[in-house]
Amino acid sequence: MVDVNVVGDKLSVRVLGLHQFWALKKRIELPLAHVVRAQSADPSMTTWGWWKGWRCPGTYLPGVIVAGTFYCRGQRIFWDVCNPRNAIVIELKEERYQKLIIEVASPAATIEVIRKAVDSVRRLAGSYV
């Protein structure tokens, strides 16, 4: 599981507990301006039978956890999911990862926080053009 926070104009994704070991990552920080969208994960994407891509590096134990960096269809995707029902997808641009597929404690609330922060950054950027 991860903890998602907005700090100023940055999105901070902190990998919690033993997930740091499984995902081989502690934190991802990126500008909110690079977030394209945040949404609930499509159940077909997060079910355990679906191929996640080439693991490099990461962990995939079907029915237990998918965590780390995976390459799929030309995209680099960061995963950290144990419970697919709590997974969200954050699509990115101009970043190392094209997507973050992560499990959070409260998917709807996390998506709303991200959307509000991204909208705020876009409004501010538009006012300076």
C-alpha positions, 0 to 999 in steps of 0.5 A: 500500500502507498500513502499519497500526499500533495505538497505544494505543487508536487505529488508524493507517493510513499511506499509503506512498510514491507512494500518498499522491499517488494517494490524496490522503491520508497518514494516517487515525487513528481510535479502535479503538472505532469499528472494527466489524470487519476481514476479508479483502476479498471477491474480487468486491469488489476485482476490477478490473471492479467499479465502485468508486463516484464518485471524489471525490477519487481515482485509478482505473486499471483493473488498476493501482490504485484509491486515494482516496475513493469514494462508493458506495451511500450510503457513503464508502469509502477505497481503496488497492489495487494487488494485490487479493489483499492487500486487507482491509476495515475497517468503521467506525462514527461516522467520516468513512469507513464502510469502508477497503479497503486493501492491506497486506503481510500481510493475515492478520497485520494482521487479527489485530492489529486484531481483538485490539486491538478486542477488548481495547478492548471488554473494557476498555469493558465493565468500566467499565459 
